Amino acid sequence: INDHSSAGFKAGAAQVDITPFPGSTMAGFGEDIGQFTRGNLGRLYVKSTYVEDSLGNYLFSVACDLWAFPKGLGDRVMNELKRYPIPGINFTIARENVLFTATHTHNAQGNYSTSYGYNAGSSTSTGFDKDQFRFLISRIKESMELAYTARESASVEYSATNVFGLSRNRSIKPWRNNRPEDKQVFYNRLSSGNNYVSDQPECLADDPDQFVAVNPVLTTILINSNSTGHPISVINNYTAHPTVLGSDCVLASADVFGVASVLIQNYLRDRFSGKLVHPIVSFINGAEGDISMNWKKQGREEMIRLGEKLGIEVIELLNGDLIPVNKLVSSQLVFDCIRNREVNDPGYESILKGVPVHRTAKKPAAGKAIILGAEDGRVDNKFEIDECNFSEAIMSHKIEGGHAHKDVFKKTYLAGKSAPAIIPFGMHDIGQIRIIAVPGECSVALGERLIKAATKSHGQHTFIAGLANEYMSYLTTPEEYKLQHYEGASTIYGLASGLFIEQKFNDIHTGGISGRYAGLKWYFPGIIFYPYRKNKIRQRFLNNHFNSYHLLKSIAAEHLSEGIDYIKHTWTLKHEFDYENIPEVKLETLTSDGWKDFIIEKSFQDIRIHESQNDKYSYNFMNYIARNNSGDKLWETIWIRPQGIHPGTQLRFSLECGSITSYSKEFVLN
């Protein structure tokens, strides 16, 4: 093996379940329209991939099905790895060699942030859930240990393509306010073969530019075992808000990225049938601050449609020509303070007369437009989605220092004393692939500027890892900020925030690194009372009877209750609220060899994929607590019947929960 060949790597990967227990708050949609979870639709995971080059340089990619990844969570994971090292490891894992990311699903657990402002503003309850925090630390550490332990000789390849039509810009007016040269990057992607005409309702996408002002680039990194040839890990990067289930859903879910991951896993299991292949498929979200998935109506059906379309695009890349990665692994991580910082950009003219565009704000502040929410979850008038029906652009007539004409909303916790100020800037190279780790949600236009600032050659492929290593809300260009839509109002350090971020990544890229490294110090402004821990309040919430109609309505599938499209089974389980025992449910069919996993076939033109009817490998299952009575929990399982299954099939449900295994009565499909 040559030192710098694509085969000169070691790699391992693992995933560990982080599905939250019913009764947990869910983060992302906020305190007004967010939900508590009653159960789960699919499973949520932390997925770790370890890559090491021939010289011993390494990187952990740790992708979590979470709303955000706060710095304090990463600090505690690193502390635990230092206190209790991975068995057999002969070095201390360096913080700069770990990339923590969140997919940004809005149907995952909340109240684990180390900023009390984000605990208060992102979910239905304020406060810090210590049990949830410890649970995540344990599971993330476990996934990293398993990935490192599983390392073997491997090759690394990648490919990328443009995928239009899956996403749309939800904030087109601010995007259009950008400089002509910034918008031209997006128009340059146009070709005669692309169709940007939308069939969506006008109030969702009434402007063709909404399908141009996106980052359509899908990047897939394939890591294969050199000994067996089977895939170890598939790391994907795509840019969009995974909020297709919507704010009414009461089930925890990984949303579209979860659907795509399961589809790709099932395909690879088919492709390497007969071998013990368990490829880890993860997604790293990009500069998705103003980008939505192109849904028609939020709910399960659209989640599956868009997720499967994304998954098929990845499969097409895997079946195409892949580019060998033939260089070394390297990482840089710098921590620096964003408050009251000068931006050295002499070529940039002030876009507002008299506004200090060259300095970030001294104190964080949010604008009043955050009250309205974004297209994915309006606080008011949420059924008449806005870009054409609702007024944003709430501005002040006076200049508030670095906040310019932001009309400051003084009653929000989001920009209080606990707002992050020392933030991480990460840059990771796997050969010619460069990953820019951005600590929040940057707009797609700012993302393109960051990519330009951090790309060193034409042969380099660069992408954004958003929500990486810390969460500090949104980041926009100054031109977008000026209009004070939701994204600009959520840019808490003012007009020059995006310029400061751009400058820092340019400094790292050119070698002019400045700033301070925060190390493993665990700061914790997030600890305030959380009322929904293991107590009577949470149990009282679950005591409320919750039937299947309520559940189906919450995922925009209430019409299913009128037909025979689903089958329901009720289980009675005895266990405590401990985050550990989330039932796993599957369907089995009776064969001549006894009861076996029930498998269906899905067809996508010339691609056929077998899907085991198991809530790990299928999004046809919904498991939830219907009622909690004195420790006896009535769990219900709904299996939504796919089309094309022949009547007369003999089935039964199988449930595993800790040491418990249970079966339903046999039944025959009509």
C-alpha positions as CSV (number, residue, x, y, z in Angstrom):
1,I,0.0,0.0,0.0
2,N,1.4,3.4,-1.0
3,D,1.6,5.9,1.8
4,H,-0.9,8.3,0.2
5,S,-3.1,5.9,-1.9
6,S,-6.8,5.8,-1.5
7,A,-6.4,2.3,0.1
8,G,-3.9,3.6,2.7
9,F,-6.4,4.2,5.4
10,K,-7.8,2.6,8.5
11,A,-11.5,3.1,9.3
12,G,-14.2,1.9,11.5
13,A,-17.8,2.9,12.1
14,A,-20.7,2.3,14.5
15,Q,-24.1,3.6,15.4
16,V,-25.8,3.6,18.8
17,D,-29.5,4.3,19.5
18,I,-30.4,7.6,21.1
19,T,-34.2,7.4,20.6
20,P,-35.7,9.5,23.4
21,F,-38.1,8.0,25.9
22,P,-41.8,9.1,25.7
23,G,-42.4,12.1,27.8
24,S,-39.3,13.9,26.7
25,T,-39.5,17.4,25.3
26,M,-38.6,17.8,21.6
27,A,-36.4,20.7,20.5
28,G,-36.6,22.8,17.3
29,F,-40.1,24.2,16.9
30,G,-39.9,26.2,20.1
31,E,-42.0,26.8,23.2
32,D,-45.2,27.7,21.5
33,I,-45.7,24.9,19.0
34,G,-43.2,22.3,20.1
35,Q,-44.4,18.9,21.5
36,F,-43.6,16.3,24.1
37,T,-42.9,12.9,22.5
38,R,-45.4,10.1,22.9
39,G,-43.2,7.6,21.1
40,N,-41.1,7.2,17.9
41,L,-41.4,6.9,14.1
42,G,-38.1,5.2,13.2
43,R,-35.1,5.2,15.4
44,L,-32.6,8.0,16.2
45,Y,-28.9,7.4,16.3
46,V,-25.5,8.7,16.9
47,K,-23.3,7.5,14.0
48,S,-19.5,7.7,14.4
49,T,-16.9,7.1,11.7
50,Y,-13.2,6.9,12.5
51,V,-10.7,7.5,9.7
52,E,-6.9,7.3,10.0
53,D,-4.3,7.9,7.3
54,S,-1.0,6.1,6.8
55,L,0.9,8.6,9.1
56,G,-1.5,8.2,12.0
57,N,-3.5,11.4,11.5
58,Y,-7.1,10.8,12.3
59,L,-10.6,12.2,12.4
60,F,-13.8,11.1,14.2
61,S,-17.0,12.2,12.4
62,V,-19.8,12.0,15.0
63,A,-23.2,12.7,13.4
64,C,-26.2,12.8,15.8
65,D,-29.9,12.8,15.1
66,L,-30.4,15.8,17.2
67,W,-31.7,19.4,16.8
68,A,-28.3,20.9,17.7
69,F,-24.9,20.0,19.3
70,P,-23.9,22.3,22.1
71,K,-20.3,22.8,23.0
72,G,-20.8,21.7,26.6
73,L,-22.0,18.3,25.4
74,G,-18.9,17.8,23.3
75,D,-16.7,19.0,26.2
76,R,-18.2,16.4,28.5
77,V,-17.8,13.6,25.9
78,M,-14.2,14.5,25.5
79,N,-13.7,14.6,29.3
80,E,-15.2,11.1,29.6
81,L,-12.9,9.8,26.9
82,K,-10.0,11.3,28.8
83,R,-11.1,9.8,32.1
84,Y,-12.1,6.4,30.7
85,P,-10.0,5.9,27.5
86,I,-11.0,3.5,24.8
87,P,-9.6,0.1,25.6
88,G,-6.4,-0.5,23.6
89,I,-6.0,3.1,22.5
90,N,-2.4,4.5,23.1
91,F,-3.1,8.2,22.7
92,T,-5.4,10.9,24.1
93,I,-8.0,11.8,21.5
94,A,-7.5,15.5,20.6
95,R,-10.5,17.8,20.6
96,E,-9.6,19.2,17.1
97,N,-9.7,15.7,15.7
98,V,-13.4,15.2,16.5
99,L,-16.2,16.7,14.4
100,F,-19.5,16.7,16.3
101,T,-22.6,17.5,14.2
102,A,-26.4,17.4,14.4
103,T,-28.7,16.6,11.6
104,H,-31.1,19.3,12.9
105,T,-34.2,17.1,13.1
106,H,-36.9,19.0,15.1
107,N,-38.3,15.7,16.4
108,A,-35.5,14.7,18.8
109,Q,-35.1,15.3,22.5
110,G,-34.6,18.8,23.9
111,N,-33.4,20.5,27.1
112,Y,-29.8,19.1,26.9
113,S,-28.2,22.3,25.8
114,T,-25.5,24.0,27.9
115,S,-27.2,27.3,27.3
116,Y,-30.3,27.9,29.3
117,G,-31.5,30.3,26.6
118,Y,-31.7,27.5,24.0
119,N,-33.3,25.2,26.5
120,A,-35.9,27.8,27.1
121,G,-36.6,28.8,23.6
122,S,-36.2,25.7,21.5
123,S,-38.7,23.4,23.3
124,T,-41.9,23.3,25.2
125,S,-40.2,23.6,28.6
126,T,-37.4,25.6,30.1
127,G,-34.6,24.0,32.1
128,F,-31.9,21.4,31.8
129,D,-32.7,17.7,31.7
130,K,-29.6,16.2,33.4
131,D,-30.7,12.6,32.7
132,Q,-31.1,13.3,29.0
133,F,-27.6,15.0,29.0
134,R,-26.0,12.0,30.7
135,F,-27.7,9.6,28.4
136,L,-26.4,11.4,25.3
137,I,-22.8,11.5,26.7
138,S,-22.9,7.8,27.4
139,R,-24.3,6.9,23.9
140,I,-22.0,9.2,22.0
141,K,-18.9,8.0,23.8
142,E,-20.0,4.4,23.2
143,S,-20.4,5.0,19.4
144,M,-16.9,6.5,19.2
145,E,-15.4,3.5,21.2
146,L,-17.1,1.0,18.9
147,A,-16.0,2.9,15.7
148,Y,-12.4,3.0,16.9
149,T,-12.4,-0.7,18.0
150,A,-13.8,-1.7,14.6
151,R,-11.1,0.0,12.6
152,E,-9.5,-2.0,9.7
153,S,-7.6,-1.4,6.5
154,A,-9.8,0.7,4.2
155,S,-10.1,2.7,1.1
156,V,-11.8,6.1,0.8
157,E,-13.6,7.4,-2.3
158,Y,-16.1,10.2,-2.9
159,S,-18.5,11.6,-5.5
160,A,-20.8,14.6,-5.8
161,T,-23.7,15.8,-7.9
162,N,-26.3,18.5,-8.1
163,V,-29.8,17.5,-6.9
164,F,-32.4,20.2,-7.7
165,G,-36.0,20.0,-6.7
166,L,-35.5,18.5,-3.3
167,S,-35.1,21.8,-1.5
168,R,-36.2,25.4,-1.8
169,N,-35.2,28.7,-0.3
170,R,-37.7,29.8,2.3
171,S,-36.5,33.4,2.7
172,I,-36.1,34.5,-0.9
173,K,-36.3,38.3,-0.3
174,P,-33.2,38.5,1.9
175,W,-31.3,36.2,-0.5
176,R,-32.2,38.5,-3.4
177,N,-30.8,41.4,-1.5
178,N,-27.3,39.9,-1.7
179,R,-24.6,41.4,-3.9
180,P,-24.8,40.5,-7.6
181,E,-21.5,38.6,-7.5
182,D,-22.8,36.4,-4.6
183,K,-26.1,35.6,-6.4
184,Q,-24.3,34.8,-9.7
185,V,-22.7,31.7,-8.0
186,F,-26.2,30.2,-7.9
187,Y,-27.3,31.3,-11.4
188,N,-24.1,29.7,-12.7
189,R,-25.3,26.3,-11.7
190,L,-28.2,26.6,-14.2
191,S,-28.2,24.4,-17.2
192,S,-30.7,23.7,-20.0
193,G,-31.4,20.3,-18.5
194,N,-32.6,21.6,-15.2
195,N,-36.3,22.4,-14.5
196,Y,-37.0,24.9,-11.8
197,V,-40.8,25.3,-12.3
198,S,-42.6,24.3,-9.1
199,D,-45.9,22.4,-8.8
200,Q,-46.3,23.6,-5.2
201,P,-49.0,25.9,-3.9
202,E,-48.1,29.5,-4.7
203,C,-47.8,30.6,-1.1
204,L,-45.1,27.9,-0.6
205,A,-43.0,28.5,-3.7
206,D,-44.3,31.3,-5.9
207,D,-40.9,32.3,-7.2
208,P,-38.6,30.2,-9.5
209,D,-35.6,31.7,-7.7
210,Q,-36.6,29.7,-4.6
211,F,-35.3,26.6,-6.4
212,V,-32.1,28.3,-7.6
213,A,-31.2,29.9,-4.3
214,V,-30.2,26.6,-2.7
215,N,-27.1,24.5,-2.4
216,P,-28.0,21.5,-4.5
217,V,-24.7,19.7,-4.1
218,L,-25.0,16.2,-2.6
219,T,-21.6,14.8,-1.5
220,T,-21.1,11.1,-0.7
221,I,-18.0,9.7,0.9
222,L,-17.7,5.9,0.6
223,I,-15.3,4.0,3.0
224,N,-14.8,0.3,2.0
225,S,-13.0,-2.5,3.7
226,N,-9.9,-3.6,1.9
227,S,-10.2,-7.2,3.1
228,T,-13.8,-7.9,2.2
229,G,-14.7,-5.0,-0.2
230,H,-17.9,-4.3,1.7
231,P,-18.8,-0.7,2.8
232,I,-17.9,0.3,6.3
233,S,-19.3,3.8,6.3
234,V,-21.2,6.2,3.9
235,I,-21.0,9.8,4.9
236,N,-23.3,12.2,3.1
237,N,-23.6,16.0,3.0
238,Y,-26.8,17.7,1.9
239,T,-28.3,21.1,2.8
240,A,-31.9,21.5,4.0
241,H,-34.0,21.7,7.1
242,P,-35.2,18.2,8.0
243,T,-38.6,19.4,9.3
244,V,-40.9,17.6,6.9
245,L,-42.9,15.9,9.7
246,G,-44.0,19.3,11.0
247,S,-44.7,20.8,14.4
248,D,-47.8,18.8,15.1
249,C,-46.0,15.5,15.2
250,V,-45.7,13.9,18.6
251,L,-43.3,11.2,17.6
252,A,-39.5,11.3,17.8
253,S,-38.0,10.8,14.4
254,A,-34.8,11.5,12.3
255,D,-37.1,12.8,9.6
256,V,-35.9,12.8,5.9
257,F,-32.2,12.0,6.7
258,G,-33.3,9.0,8.7
259,V,-35.5,7.8,5.8
260,A,-32.7,8.2,3.4
261,S,-30.2,6.5,5.7
262,V,-32.4,3.4,6.1
263,L,-33.0,3.1,2.4
264,I,-29.3,3.2,1.6
265,Q,-28.5,0.7,4.4
266,N,-31.2,-1.7,3.1
267,Y,-29.8,-1.3,-0.5
268,L,-26.2,-2.1,0.7
269,R,-27.4,-5.1,2.7
270,D,-29.1,-6.4,-0.5
271,R,-26.0,-5.7,-2.6
272,F,-23.8,-7.7,-0.2
273,S,-26.3,-10.4,0.7
274,G,-24.8,-13.4,2.4
275,K,-22.2,-11.3,4.2
276,L,-22.6,-9.8,7.6
277,V,-22.7,-6.2,6.3
278,H,-23.9,-3.4,8.6
279,P,-22.8,-0.2,6.8
280,I,-23.2,3.0,8.8
281,V,-24.9,5.7,6.8
282,S,-24.8,9.2,8.2
283,F,-25.7,12.7,7.0
284,I,-24.0,15.9,7.8
285,N,-26.2,18.9,7.2
286,G,-24.9,22.0,5.4
287,A,-25.7,25.7,5.2
288,E,-29.4,25.2,5.7
289,G,-30.3,28.4,7.6
290,D,-32.8,29.5,4.9
291,I,-33.3,26.2,3.1
292,S,-36.4,23.9,3.5
293,M,-37.0,20.5,2.0
294,N,-39.5,21.0,-0.9
295,W,-42.5,19.5,0.9
296,K,-46.1,19.9,-0.3
297,K,-47.8,19.2,3.1
298,Q,-45.8,18.4,6.2
299,G,-46.3,14.8,7.4
300,R,-45.1,11.2,7.1
301,E,-46.0,10.7,3.4
302,E,-43.9,13.7,2.3
303,M,-41.1,12.7,4.7
304,I,-40.9,9.3,3.1
305,R,-41.2,10.6,-0.5
306,L,-38.4,13.2,-0.1
307,G,-36.2,10.9,2.1
308,E,-36.4,8.1,-0.4
309,K,-35.7,10.4,-3.3
310,L,-32.6,11.7,-1.5
311,G,-31.5,8.1,-0.7
312,I,-31.8,7.0,-4.4
313,E,-29.6,10.0,-5.4
314,V,-26.9,8.7,-3.0
315,I,-27.3,5.1,-4.4
316,E,-26.8,6.5,-7.9
317,L,-23.6,8.1,-6.8
318,L,-22.4,4.9,-5.1
319,N,-23.1,3.0,-8.4
320,G,-21.3,5.6,-10.5
321,D,-17.7,6.7,-10.9
322,L,-16.1,7.5,-7.6
323,I,-13.0,9.6,-7.1
324,P,-10.2,8.0,-5.0
325,V,-9.1,10.0,-1.9
326,N,-5.3,9.9,-2.0
327,K,-4.0,12.4,0.5
328,L,-3.7,12.8,4.2
329,V,-6.1,13.6,7.0
330,S,-5.6,16.9,8.9
331,S,-7.7,19.0,11.3
332,Q,-7.6,22.5,12.7
333,L,-9.9,23.8,15.5
334,V,-9.8,27.3,16.8
335,F,-11.9,28.9,19.5
336,D,-12.4,32.6,19.5
337,C,-14.8,35.3,21.0
338,I,-17.3,36.7,18.6
339,R,-18.4,39.7,20.8
340,N,-17.3,43.2,19.8
341,R,-14.8,42.0,17.2
342,E,-13.5,44.1,14.4
343,V,-13.9,42.7,10.9
344,N,-11.0,43.5,8.6
345,D,-12.6,43.6,5.2
346,P,-11.5,46.8,3.5
347,G,-13.2,45.9,0.2
348,Y,-16.6,45.8,1.8
349,E,-18.6,49.0,1.9
350,S,-21.2,49.7,4.6
351,I,-24.6,48.7,3.3
352,L,-26.4,51.0,5.8
353,K,-25.4,54.6,6.1
354,G,-23.8,55.2,9.5
355,V,-23.8,51.6,10.6
356,P,-20.6,50.1,11.9
357,V,-20.5,47.1,9.6
358,H,-16.9,46.3,10.6
359,R,-17.6,45.3,14.2
360,T,-19.8,42.6,15.7
361,A,-22.2,43.5,18.5
362,K,-21.0,43.9,22.1
363,K,-23.9,41.9,23.5
364,P,-26.2,39.3,21.8
365,A,-29.7,40.3,20.9
366,A,-32.5,38.8,18.8
367,G,-35.0,40.7,16.7
368,K,-38.7,40.7,17.0
369,A,-39.2,38.7,13.7
370,I,-38.2,35.6,15.7
371,I,-41.7,35.7,17.2
372,L,-43.2,34.7,13.9
373,G,-41.0,31.7,13.4
374,A,-39.8,30.5,9.9
375,E,-41.8,28.8,7.1
376,D,-41.3,25.4,8.7
377,G,-43.1,26.4,11.9
378,R,-45.0,29.6,12.1
379,V,-46.2,30.6,15.5
380,D,-49.2,32.3,14.1
381,N,-51.2,31.5,10.9
382,K,-49.1,28.3,10.6
383,F,-51.6,26.6,8.2
384,E,-51.2,29.5,5.7
385,I,-47.5,29.3,5.4
386,D,-46.0,32.7,5.0
387,E,-43.4,33.9,2.5
388,C,-46.4,35.7,0.8
389,N,-49.0,36.1,3.5
390,F,-47.1,37.2,6.6
391,S,-45.1,40.3,7.4
392,E,-41.5,39.9,8.5
393,A,-38.9,42.7,8.2
394,I,-39.6,44.2,11.6
395,M,-37.0,47.0,11.9
396,S,-36.1,49.8,14.3
397,H,-35.7,53.4,13.2
398,K,-32.7,53.8,15.3
399,I,-29.3,52.1,15.1
400,E,-28.5,49.7,18.0
401,G,-24.7,49.6,17.7
402,G,-23.6,46.5,15.9
403,H,-27.2,45.3,15.7
404,A,-27.9,48.1,13.2
405,H,-31.7,48.5,12.6
406,K,-32.7,45.3,14.4
407,D,-35.8,45.9,16.5
408,V,-34.5,44.1,19.6
409,F,-36.8,41.6,21.3
410,K,-35.9,42.0,24.9
411,K,-38.1,39.3,26.4
412,T,-36.4,36.3,24.8
413,Y,-33.9,34.0,26.5
414,L,-32.2,33.1,23.3
415,A,-29.8,36.1,23.4
416,G,-29.3,36.3,27.1
417,K,-26.1,35.9,29.2
418,S,-25.9,32.2,28.4
419,A,-25.6,32.8,24.6
420,P,-22.3,31.3,23.3
421,A,-19.5,33.8,22.9
422,I,-16.4,31.7,22.6
423,I,-17.2,29.6,19.5
424,P,-15.3,26.9,17.6
425,F,-14.1,27.2,14.0
426,G,-13.2,23.8,12.6
427,M,-11.5,22.8,9.3
428,H,-11.0,19.1,8.5
429,D,-9.4,17.5,5.5
430,I,-9.8,13.9,4.3
431,G,-7.5,14.0,1.4
432,Q,-8.9,16.5,-1.2
433,I,-12.2,16.7,0.8
434,R,-12.4,19.8,3.0
435,I,-15.1,20.1,5.7
436,I,-15.8,23.5,7.2
437,A,-17.4,23.1,10.6
438,V,-19.8,26.0,11.2
439,P,-21.2,26.4,14.8
440,G,-24.8,27.2,13.8
441,E,-27.1,27.7,10.9
442,C,-25.7,29.9,8.2
443,S,-27.6,31.1,5.2
444,V,-26.9,29.4,1.9
445,A,-25.4,32.6,0.5
446,L,-23.0,33.0,3.5
447,G,-22.2,29.3,3.1
448,E,-21.0,29.8,-0.5
449,R,-18.8,32.7,0.7
450,L,-17.3,30.5,3.4
451,I,-16.6,27.7,0.9
452,K,-14.8,30.3,-1.4
453,A,-12.8,31.6,1.6
454,A,-11.6,28.1,2.6
455,T,-11.0,26.4,-0.7
456,K,-7.3,26.3,-1.6
457,S,-7.3,24.7,-5.1
458,H,-9.6,23.7,-8.0
459,G,-9.0,20.0,-7.2
460,Q,-10.4,20.4,-3.7
461,H,-14.0,19.5,-2.9
462,T,-15.3,21.7,0.0
463,F,-18.5,21.5,1.9
464,I,-20.1,23.0,5.0
465,A,-20.8,21.0,8.2
466,G,-23.5,23.0,9.9
467,L,-24.5,22.9,13.5
468,A,-21.0,21.6,14.3
469,N,-19.3,21.6,17.7
470,E,-21.6,24.4,19.1
471,Y,-24.9,26.1,18.4
472,M,-25.2,29.8,18.2
473,S,-28.4,30.2,16.2
474,Y,-28.3,31.8,12.7
475,L,-25.6,33.5,10.6
476,T,-26.4,35.6,7.5
477,T,-24.7,38.0,5.1
478,P,-25.0,41.7,6.0
479,E,-27.3,42.2,3.0
480,E,-29.7,39.5,4.3
481,Y,-29.4,40.8,7.8
482,K,-30.5,44.2,6.7
483,L,-34.0,43.1,5.9
484,Q,-34.5,41.5,9.3
485,H,-36.5,38.4,8.3
486,Y,-36.5,35.4,10.7
487,E,-32.9,34.4,9.8
488,G,-31.5,37.9,10.2
489,A,-33.4,38.5,13.4
490,S,-31.9,35.3,14.8
491,T,-28.3,36.4,14.0
492,I,-27.6,37.4,17.6
493,Y,-24.2,39.2,17.2
494,G,-25.3,41.7,14.6
495,L,-24.7,42.8,11.1
496,A,-21.1,41.8,10.9
497,S,-21.4,38.3,12.3
498,G,-21.3,36.6,9.0
499,L,-18.3,38.7,7.9
500,F,-16.5,37.7,11.1
501,I,-17.1,34.0,10.5
502,E,-15.9,34.4,6.9
503,Q,-12.7,36.2,8.1
504,K,-11.9,33.5,10.7
505,F,-12.2,30.6,8.1
506,N,-10.1,32.6,5.7
507,D,-7.4,33.1,8.4
508,I,-7.4,29.3,9.2
509,H,-7.2,28.5,5.5
510,T,-4.3,30.9,4.8
511,G,-2.4,30.1,8.0
512,G,-3.1,33.3,9.8
513,I,-4.8,31.6,12.7
514,S,-5.6,33.7,15.8
515,G,-7.9,33.1,18.7
516,R,-7.8,31.0,21.8
517,Y,-8.4,27.3,22.3
518,A,-11.0,26.6,25.0
519,G,-9.8,23.1,25.7
520,L,-11.8,20.7,27.8
521,K,-13.1,23.2,30.3
522,W,-16.7,22.5,31.0
523,Y,-18.7,25.7,31.4
524,F,-22.3,25.3,32.3
525,P,-24.7,28.2,32.2
526,G,-27.5,25.7,31.4
527,I,-28.4,24.4,34.8
528,I,-31.8,25.7,35.9
529,F,-34.8,23.8,37.1
530,Y,-36.3,21.3,34.7
531,P,-39.8,20.3,35.8
532,Y,-40.3,17.2,33.6
533,R,-37.7,14.8,35.0
534,K,-38.6,11.4,36.6
535,N,-41.5,12.7,38.5
536,K,-45.3,12.9,38.7
537,I,-45.6,15.7,36.2
538,R,-44.1,13.7,33.3
539,Q,-46.2,10.6,34.3
540,R,-49.3,12.8,34.5
541,F,-48.7,13.9,31.0
542,L,-48.5,10.3,29.8
543,N,-51.6,9.3,31.8
544,N,-53.7,11.3,29.3
545,H,-55.3,8.7,27.0
546,F,-53.9,9.1,23.5
547,N,-55.6,7.0,20.7
548,S,-54.5,6.1,17.2
549,Y,-56.6,8.8,15.6
550,H,-54.7,11.5,17.5
551,L,-51.5,9.9,16.5
552,L,-52.4,9.7,12.8
553,K,-53.6,13.2,12.8
554,S,-50.3,14.5,14.2
555,I,-48.5,13.1,11.2
556,A,-51.0,14.4,8.7
557,A,-52.4,10.8,8.1
558,E,-55.8,11.0,9.7
559,H,-57.4,9.7,6.5
560,L,-55.8,6.3,7.2
561,S,-58.0,5.7,10.1
562,E,-61.0,5.5,7.8
563,G,-59.7,2.4,5.9
564,I,-57.7,-0.7,6.4
565,D,-54.3,0.8,5.7
566,Y,-52.9,0.1,9.1
567,I,-52.9,-2.6,11.8
568,K,-52.6,-1.8,15.5
569,H,-51.5,-3.9,18.5
570,T,-51.4,-3.0,22.2
571,W,-48.7,-4.1,24.6
572,T,-48.6,-3.9,28.4
573,L,-45.1,-3.3,29.8
574,K,-43.8,-2.7,33.2
575,H,-40.7,-0.5,33.4
576,E,-39.5,2.8,34.8
577,F,-38.7,6.1,33.0
578,D,-35.0,5.5,32.4
579,Y,-34.3,6.4,28.7
580,E,-32.8,2.9,28.2
581,N,-35.7,0.7,27.3
582,I,-37.3,1.8,24.1
583,P,-39.2,-1.2,22.6
584,E,-38.1,-2.6,19.3
585,V,-40.9,-3.9,17.2
586,K,-41.0,-6.0,14.0
587,L,-43.3,-8.1,11.9
588,E,-42.7,-11.8,11.4
589,T,-44.3,-14.1,8.8
590,L,-45.0,-17.8,9.1
591,T,-42.9,-19.9,6.6
592,S,-42.2,-23.6,6.2
593,D,-39.1,-23.0,8.3
594,G,-41.1,-21.3,11.1
595,W,-41.5,-17.6,11.9
596,K,-39.1,-15.3,9.9
597,D,-38.7,-11.6,9.5
598,F,-41.3,-10.2,7.1
599,I,-39.6,-8.5,4.2
600,I,-41.2,-6.4,1.4
601,E,-39.7,-5.2,-1.9
602,K,-39.6,-1.6,-3.0
603,S,-38.9,-0.6,-6.6
604,F,-37.4,2.6,-7.9
605,Q,-37.2,2.3,-11.6
606,D,-34.3,-0.2,-12.1
607,I,-33.4,-0.3,-8.4
608,R,-35.0,-2.9,-6.1
609,I,-34.6,-2.8,-2.4
610,H,-35.7,-5.3,0.2
611,E,-37.0,-3.7,3.5
612,S,-37.4,-5.8,6.6
613,Q,-40.5,-4.8,8.5
614,N,-38.7,-3.8,11.6
615,D,-38.7,-0.3,13.1
616,K,-34.9,-0.2,12.7
617,Y,-35.2,-0.7,8.9
618,S,-38.6,0.7,8.0
619,Y,-40.6,3.9,8.6
620,N,-43.9,2.0,8.5
621,F,-43.9,1.6,12.3
622,M,-45.1,4.0,15.0
623,N,-44.6,3.0,18.6
624,Y,-46.1,5.1,21.4
625,I,-47.5,5.1,24.9
626,A,-51.2,5.2,24.8
627,R,-51.6,5.4,28.5
628,N,-49.5,5.2,31.7
629,N,-51.2,3.6,34.7
630,S,-49.3,3.1,38.0
631,G,-46.2,1.7,36.2
632,D,-48.1,-0.4,33.6
633,K,-47.5,1.3,30.3
634,L,-49.9,0.6,27.5
635,W,-47.7,0.8,24.4
636,E,-49.4,0.7,21.0
637,T,-47.8,-0.2,17.7
638,I,-49.2,1.0,14.4
639,W,-48.0,-0.6,11.2
640,I,-49.0,1.3,8.1
641,R,-49.5,-1.3,5.5
642,P,-47.6,-0.6,2.2
643,Q,-49.2,-1.0,-1.1
644,G,-48.8,-4.3,-3.0
645,I,-48.8,-6.8,-0.1
646,H,-50.9,-9.8,-1.0
647,P,-54.0,-10.6,1.2
648,G,-53.7,-13.9,3.1
649,T,-50.2,-13.2,4.4
650,Q,-49.9,-14.7,8.0
651,L,-48.1,-12.3,10.4
652,R,-47.5,-11.5,14.0
653,F,-45.9,-8.6,15.9
654,S,-42.7,-9.2,17.8
655,L,-41.5,-6.9,20.6
656,E,-38.2,-6.7,22.4
657,C,-37.7,-4.3,25.3
658,G,-34.6,-5.0,27.5
659,S,-34.9,-8.6,28.7
660,I,-38.6,-8.8,27.6
661,T,-39.7,-10.6,24.4
662,S,-43.3,-10.7,23.5
663,Y,-45.5,-11.7,20.5
664,S,-48.9,-10.8,19.4
665,K,-51.5,-13.2,18.3
666,E,-51.2,-14.4,14.7
667,F,-53.3,-12.5,12.1
668,V,-54.0,-12.7,8.4
669,L,-54.0,-9.7,6.1
670,N,-57.3,-9.0,4.4
